[in-house]
Amino acid sequence: MKLYLIRHGQCESNVIGRFNYVNEDINEVGIKQAEDLREKIKDIDYDIIISSPLLRALHTAEIINVNNKEIITDDRLQERKHGSLEGVSCSLVDRDEQWNYYSEKRFGTAEMTKELCDRVKEFLDELKEKNYKSVLIVAHSGVSKAFYVYFNGVPEDGKLLNLGLKNTEVKEYDL
């Protein structure tokens, strides 16, 4: 099965660098990014789109759905749950440590990196049982880091911070 993992279009939290889990929509730049992406992927013959239920991902999925296929949501594709970090500037947190798979340090009530990777693994293991040939998956930077771990393993140093997708970037995987 071919998977095309896509990160949602830009939202304001991306621009100002704050932790965001809430249901924030994409901004005008994000809409344009999604429209441009729709043109780039128009020849992909996908069976379905599976999206995070968060508005910025779902809106991106709707824009890029050039073939008008079914869009379903899966909660396991939601962004990392930031808990008490919600709305906090990313610059106030040691993000290398926060995105270290092996770190035992808790950042407030935020979901641990390993917990995020575990829920994405559960999603992908379940997806293997489906009979799709090609799937577009629209999600978040944190989810793209978990995909990296699933398909490539954990880097030796455990650092995942710089392994996420940029807005509307596409990464192809074989499941």
N, C-alpha and C positions, 0 to 999 in steps of 0.2 A: 504494500500500500504506500502510495506517495503522500507525504504530508508537506504542506506549505504553511509554515508558521509565519504569521504576520503580526507585527506589533501595531497597535492602534495609532491613529494620527495624533498629532500634537495637541495637548491640552495646556491650559494655563499653568498648572502645577509643574509641568515639564519645563516651561519657560523660566519660572521663578525659582525652581530647584527646591521644592518642598515635598515631603512625604505625602502621598495621596492614595487613599483606598476608596474614598467616597465616589458617589456616582456623578462625576464631573464629565461633561460632554467635551468633544473635541472643539477647538477654536477654528477660526477662519483658515489659518495655515493648515491645520489638521484636515479640514474638509478638502482643501486643494491637494494636499498630499494623497488623500484617499482617492480623489478623482484621477490624479496622475497614475496612481498604482492600478486603478481599474483598467486603464488603457494598456499598461505594461503586462497585465496578467490575462488579458481578454482571450488568449488562445489556450489557456489551461483548461482542460476538460475535467472539472471537479464534480464530484457526486453530491457534495453537501458542504455547508459551512458550519463549523462548530465554533462558537464564540463564548468568551467570558460574558456573563450577564451585565457587567458594568457598562454604563452608557457609552463611554468613549470607545470601547471595543465593539459593542453592538452597532453603534452608528457607523463606524468604519466598515464593519461587515456588510451593512446595508448598502453603503455607497459602492463597494467593490464587487457586489454580487451581479456582475454583468450577465450571467446566464440565468438569473432569477431562480436559483436553486433554493431548497429549504435551508433556513438558518435555524439551528437549535443552540441552546445555551447549556453550559455545564459549569456549575459553581466551582469545580476544581481548577478552572482556568482563570479564576479571579486573581487579581494582583495580590502580592504578599500583604497580609493583614498587618498594618502598622500599629494598630492599637493606640497606645498613649503617645506615639510619635506622629499621629495624624496631624497634618498641617504644620509640623515643625520643619524648619529649614534643614535641608540635607547637610549643610555645612557644619551643623552643630553636633554631628554624630561621626564617629570613626567608621566610615562606610566600608573600608577594607576589612575591619574586624566584623562588622555587621554581616557582610556577605562572605565571610569565611565559613565554609561548610563544616569545618571541624570546631569552630568556636563554641564554647559553652556559655559565653557571656550573654546575658539577657539585656535587651535594649527596651526598657519599660515593659509594656505588655505586647510588644510586637512578636509576630510569628517568627520562629527560628528558621534559618535557612534550610536546615535538614527537614523540618516539617513541611515547608513549601515543596521541596523536592519529592518528599514522600507522597503528597497528594497528587502531584503531576504524574508521578510514576504510576499511581493507581489508575489515573485517567488513561494513560498510554497503554498500560497492560490490558485494560478493558477494551480499548479501541482496537487492539489486535484481533479481537474476537469478531469484529464486524466485517462485513463483506464489501467494504468500499474499495474502490481502486485509487481514488484521489480525493483528498480532503483539504480544504482551506481551514486553518485554525487561526482565529483572531484573538490575541491575548495581550500580554503586558511584558515589560522588560524583565521583571522577576520570573515570570513563567518561562521566558526564553532562556534564562539562566538554568532553570530546572530541566528544560529540554536538553541543553548542552550536557548536563550531568548524566541524563538518561542515555544519551547516544554516545557520549565520549568518556564517561567516567568522571570522577572528581579529580581536578588537577592535583598534583602532588602537594602543592602548598595550600590547597583548599580554597584559594581565592577565586571568587566568581564575579566580583564587581564589574569588571570590564568585558564580560562575556555576553552581555545582553544585547538585544537588537535595538537599533535606533527606530524612531517613529516611521512607520510604514515600510520598514525593511522586511525582506522576505528571506527565509532560510528553508531550504528543501531537505527533507529527511526521507529515508526509506524505513518503513516500520514492518 
